[in-house]
Amino acid sequence: MRLLVVEDDRPIALSLQRALQRDGNIVDLSHDGQSALGALVDGSYDCIVLDLGLPDIDGTELLRRLRKQRQHTPVVILSARDDPPDRVLGLDLGADDYVVKPFDLDELEARIRAVTRRGLARRGGDVEIGRLRLSMVERRVFIDADPVELSPREFAILECLMLRHGRVVSKRQLLESVDGWDSGMSENAVELYVHRVRKKIEQSGSGIQTLRGFGYLLQVDEPS
């Protein structure tokens, strides 16, 4: 994913950039509202992480302008303002989620993935990897024109891998995609679901590679 982090606190912004890049994302930084507007004119982003306390344009005003311009990129507000009226205002102005500082990085990453998936679904986008096709509208996976029969958890596993095609996905990330970051499900259970998904897509020409100590990688098999 390509992300734009709009955060005036430079140490926080750089820390977020490093963490999200380790997760396989492309991350651009803006430290004020004007530069954020310029970045959005010049580039296309999958998600915006937006601080409210910006030095020039307040984050709520920036969000208001974006939505008025029919800019529908998903927005996750990241703010120290934790009063309910602030949250309600941000969401009413068109934010897709609201995370309060201090925050848990894993939770923030999970929320970014969630709003990005919803954004794809709203646009009716499909994700195609070789002969595999993920329909965000139908919430189904196909091999060519044939649907793959998946349980809800199996679908969540495969969706997460397809959305992060070509990048290693950890067990923890897959666990979050299945049951959320507060789940009581163990990471060992993820192996079972990955095994089931691997069997169900083996005719697609794509496979799930296990990288011991790192996680899983979905890739198109090389022709023999």
Rosetta blueprint (number, residue, H / E / L):
1 M L
2 R E
3 L E
4 L E
5 V E
6 V E
7 E L
8 D L
9 D L
10 R H
11 P H
12 I H
13 A H
14 L H
15 S H
16 L H
17 Q H
18 R H
19 A H
20 L H
21 Q H
22 R H
23 D L
24 G L
25 N L
26 I E
27 V E
28 D E
29 L E
30 S E
31 H L
32 D L
33 G H
34 Q H
35 S H
36 A H
37 L H
38 G H
39 A H
40 L H
41 V H
42 D H
43 G L
44 S L
45 Y L
46 D L
47 C E
48 I E
49 V E
50 L E
51 D L
52 L L
53 G L
54 L L
55 P L
56 D L
57 I L
58 D L
59 G H
60 T H
61 E H
62 L H
63 L H
64 R H
65 R H
66 L H
67 R H
68 K H
69 Q L
70 R L
71 Q L
72 H L
73 T L
74 P L
75 V E
76 V E
77 I E
78 L E
79 S E
80 A L
81 R L
82 D L
83 D L
84 P H
85 P H
86 D H
87 R H
88 V H
89 L H
90 G H
91 L H
92 D H
93 L L
94 G L
95 A L
96 D L
97 D E
98 Y E
99 V E
100 V E
101 K L
102 P L
103 F L
104 D L
105 L H
106 D H
107 E H
108 L H
109 E H
110 A H
111 R H
112 I H
113 R H
114 A H
115 V H
116 T H
117 R H
118 R H
119 G H
120 L H
121 A H
122 R H
123 R H
124 G L
125 G L
126 D E
127 V E
128 E E
129 I E
130 G L
131 R L
132 L E
133 R E
134 L E
135 S E
136 M L
137 V L
138 E L
139 R L
140 R E
141 V E
142 F E
143 I E
144 D L
145 A L
146 D E
147 P E
148 V L
149 E L
150 L L
151 S L
152 P H
153 R H
154 E H
155 F H
156 A H
157 I H
158 L H
159 E H
160 C H
161 L H
162 M H
163 L H
164 R L
165 H L
166 G L
167 R L
168 V L
169 V E
170 S L
171 K H
172 R H
173 Q H
174 L H
175 L H
176 E H
177 S H
178 V H
179 D H
180 G L
181 W L
182 D L
183 S L
184 G L
185 M L
186 S L
187 E H
188 N H
189 A H
190 V H
191 E H
192 L H
193 Y H
194 V H
195 H H
196 R H
197 V H
198 R H
199 K H
200 K H
201 I L
202 E L
203 Q L
204 S L
205 G L
206 S E
207 G E
208 I E
209 Q E
210 T E
211 L E
212 R L
213 G L
214 F L
215 G E
216 Y E
217 L E
218 L E
219 Q E
220 V E
221 D L
222 E L
223 P L
224 S L
